Amino acid sequence: MWRRINILVKVFERRNSIIAWVGGKPILIVKEDNNYYGMLAICAHMGCALLTDVNGHIATCPAHLARYDVRTGEMIEKPQVRPEAPCEYEKLSIPLPTYKVRVTQDGFLEVDI
């Protein structure tokens, strides 16, 4: 179901990503090359918010530097944790859910969630 969010596409004139609450979930919305991508904004490792460090279509978790491709939700780099406390990578719930994003005729964003 497409849900309109009260964010104008103009916000991407000054940034390439935003977080929007859609259907009770934080969704990271990224614009790259005139395409919009949506991904659940919660890291699969420890549930941290993916709020910072978005470069192109790659989002990095600020806690342990896990990296995700926002187009697919795939973790492309494992979390960096202490050697004495390794991450149980195979138990992580990945890929993260992704969502289609579109722009309405009046310039607002919609997310299919």
C-alpha atoms as a printed R data frame, in Angstrom:
    type eleno elety resid chain resno      x       y      z
1   ATOM     1    CA   MET     A     1  0.000   0.000  0.000
2   ATOM     2    CA   TRP     A     2  1.416   3.364 -1.020
3   ATOM     3    CA   ARG     A     3  1.615   5.859  1.840
4   ATOM     4    CA   ARG     A     4  2.163   9.538  1.309
5   ATOM     5    CA   ILE     A     5  4.650  11.167  3.638
6   ATOM     6    CA   ASN     A     6  4.684  14.886  4.234
7   ATOM     7    CA   ILE     A     7  8.106  15.433  2.777
8   ATOM     8    CA   LEU     A     8  8.613  17.380 -0.411
9   ATOM     9    CA   VAL     A     9 11.099  16.051 -2.921
10  ATOM    10    CA   LYS     A    10 12.776  19.496 -2.715
11  ATOM    11    CA   VAL     A    11 14.480  18.363  0.505
12  ATOM    12    CA   PHE     A    12 16.866  16.383 -1.715
13  ATOM    13    CA   GLU     A    13 18.226  19.602 -3.217
14  ATOM    14    CA   ARG     A    14 20.371  19.919 -0.074
15  ATOM    15    CA   ARG     A    15 20.890  16.297  0.986
16  ATOM    16    CA   ASN     A    16 20.761  12.773 -0.406
17  ATOM    17    CA   SER     A    17 18.959  11.011  2.457
18  ATOM    18    CA   ILE     A    18 16.263  11.423  5.084
19  ATOM    19    CA   ILE     A    19 14.526   9.303  7.699
20  ATOM    20    CA   ALA     A    20 10.730   9.160  7.590
21  ATOM    21    CA   TRP     A    21  8.323   7.303  9.863
22  ATOM    22    CA   VAL     A    22  6.002   5.282  7.646
23  ATOM    23    CA   GLY     A    23  3.525   2.811  9.073
24  ATOM    24    CA   GLY     A    24  5.269   2.990 12.448
25  ATOM    25    CA   LYS     A    25  8.689   2.144 10.976
26  ATOM    26    CA   PRO     A    26 11.750   4.350 10.446
27  ATOM    27    CA   ILE     A    27 12.519   4.266  6.735
28  ATOM    28    CA   LEU     A    28 15.774   5.573  5.305
29  ATOM    29    CA   ILE     A    29 15.025   7.233  1.965
30  ATOM    30    CA   VAL     A    30 17.977   7.852 -0.326
31  ATOM    31    CA   LYS     A    31 18.161   9.643 -3.660
32  ATOM    32    CA   GLU     A    32 20.856   8.576 -6.080
33  ATOM    33    CA   ASP     A    33 20.976   9.448 -9.776
34  ATOM    34    CA   ASN     A    34 17.324  10.586 -9.776
35  ATOM    35    CA   ASN     A    35 16.213   7.269 -8.260
36  ATOM    36    CA   TYR     A    36 14.712   6.932 -4.792
37  ATOM    37    CA   TYR     A    37 15.280   3.948 -2.518
38  ATOM    38    CA   GLY     A    38 13.724   3.061  0.821
39  ATOM    39    CA   MET     A    39 15.145   0.680  3.433
40  ATOM    40    CA   LEU     A    40 14.313  -0.081  7.042
41  ATOM    41    CA   ALA     A    41 16.561   2.252  9.055
42  ATOM    42    CA   ILE     A    42 17.455  -0.240 11.788
43  ATOM    43    CA   CYS     A    43 20.754  -2.141 11.679
44  ATOM    44    CA   ALA     A    44 20.367  -5.931 11.765
45  ATOM    45    CA   HIS     A    45 23.331  -6.245 14.123
46  ATOM    46    CA   MET     A    46 22.154  -4.515 17.307
47  ATOM    47    CA   GLY     A    47 19.117  -2.521 16.256
48  ATOM    48    CA   CYS     A    48 20.907   0.826 15.987
49  ATOM    49    CA   ALA     A    49 19.411   3.536 13.814
50  ATOM    50    CA   LEU     A    50 21.017   4.071 10.419
51  ATOM    51    CA   LEU     A    51 20.788   7.845 10.616
52  ATOM    52    CA   THR     A    52 24.221   8.976  9.549
53  ATOM    53    CA   ASP     A    53 26.877   8.451  6.939
54  ATOM    54    CA   VAL     A    54 25.003   7.805  3.717
55  ATOM    55    CA   ASN     A    55 27.276   7.931  0.693
56  ATOM    56    CA   GLY     A    56 25.608   7.266 -2.636
57  ATOM    57    CA   HIS     A    57 23.560   4.107 -2.119
58  ATOM    58    CA   ILE     A    58 25.620   2.875  0.862
59  ATOM    59    CA   ALA     A    59 24.421   3.457  4.444
60  ATOM    60    CA   THR     A    60 26.790   2.887  7.360
61  ATOM    61    CA   CYS     A    61 25.652   2.098 10.888
62  ATOM    62    CA   PRO     A    62 27.328   4.517 13.312
63  ATOM    63    CA   ALA     A    63 27.686   1.905 16.081
64  ATOM    64    CA   HIS     A    64 29.869  -0.806 14.519
65  ATOM    65    CA   LEU     A    65 30.254   0.377 10.920
66  ATOM    66    CA   ALA     A    66 28.167  -2.298  9.213
67  ATOM    67    CA   ARG     A    67 27.444  -1.142  5.664
68  ATOM    68    CA   TYR     A    68 24.259  -1.701  3.668
69  ATOM    69    CA   ASP     A    69 23.273  -1.272  0.041
70  ATOM    70    CA   VAL     A    70 20.000   0.675  0.301
71  ATOM    71    CA   ARG     A    71 18.888  -0.605 -3.119
72  ATOM    72    CA   THR     A    72 18.784  -4.235 -1.945
73  ATOM    73    CA   GLY     A    73 19.037  -4.140  1.863
74  ATOM    74    CA   GLU     A    74 22.098  -6.407  1.693
75  ATOM    75    CA   MET     A    75 24.829  -6.002  4.304
76  ATOM    76    CA   ILE     A    76 27.960  -5.449  2.237
77  ATOM    77    CA   GLU     A    77 30.357  -5.079  5.160
78  ATOM    78    CA   LYS     A    78 30.109  -6.893  8.478
79  ATOM    79    CA   PRO     A    79 29.995  -5.010 11.797
80  ATOM    80    CA   GLN     A    80 33.400  -4.250 13.273
81  ATOM    81    CA   VAL     A    81 33.385  -5.602 16.809
82  ATOM    82    CA   ARG     A    82 36.082  -6.552 19.289
83  ATOM    83    CA   PRO     A    83 38.017  -9.741 18.442
84  ATOM    84    CA   GLU     A    84 37.092 -11.196 21.835
85  ATOM    85    CA   ALA     A    85 33.384 -10.662 21.086
86  ATOM    86    CA   PRO     A    86 32.875 -11.642 17.442
87  ATOM    87    CA   CYS     A    87 29.641 -10.864 15.684
88  ATOM    88    CA   GLU     A    88 27.524 -13.899 14.901
89  ATOM    89    CA   TYR     A    89 27.055 -12.697 11.340
90  ATOM    90    CA   GLU     A    90 25.193 -15.789 10.180
91  ATOM    91    CA   LYS     A    91 22.443 -15.129 12.760
92  ATOM    92    CA   LEU     A    92 21.705 -11.594 11.588
93  ATOM    93    CA   SER     A    93 18.384 -10.892  9.918
94  ATOM    94    CA   ILE     A    94 19.491  -9.662  6.522
95  ATOM    95    CA   PRO     A    95 18.785  -8.364  4.021
96  ATOM    96    CA   LEU     A    96 16.955  -5.465  5.585
97  ATOM    97    CA   PRO     A    97 13.502  -4.833  4.122
98  ATOM    98    CA   THR     A    98 13.463  -2.397  1.215
99  ATOM    99    CA   TYR     A    99 10.555  -0.304 -0.028
100 ATOM   100    CA   LYS     A   100  9.638   1.331 -3.318
101 ATOM   101    CA   VAL     A   101  9.609   5.136 -3.216
102 ATOM   102    CA   ARG     A   102  7.981   7.457 -5.733
103 ATOM   103    CA   VAL     A   103  7.314  11.151 -6.213
104 ATOM   104    CA   THR     A   104  3.731  12.358 -6.590
105 ATOM   105    CA   GLN     A   105  2.670  14.917 -9.196
106 ATOM   106    CA   ASP     A   106  2.574  17.597 -6.497
107 ATOM   107    CA   GLY     A   107  6.148  16.844 -5.380
108 ATOM   108    CA   PHE     A   108  5.622  14.713 -2.263
109 ATOM   109    CA   LEU     A   109  7.142  11.322 -1.546
110 ATOM   110    CA   GLU     A   110  5.207   8.079 -1.240
111 ATOM   111    CA   VAL     A   111  6.493   4.780  0.151
112 ATOM   112    CA   ASP     A   112  5.036   1.363 -0.666
113 ATOM   113    CA   ILE     A   113  4.899  -0.331  2.718
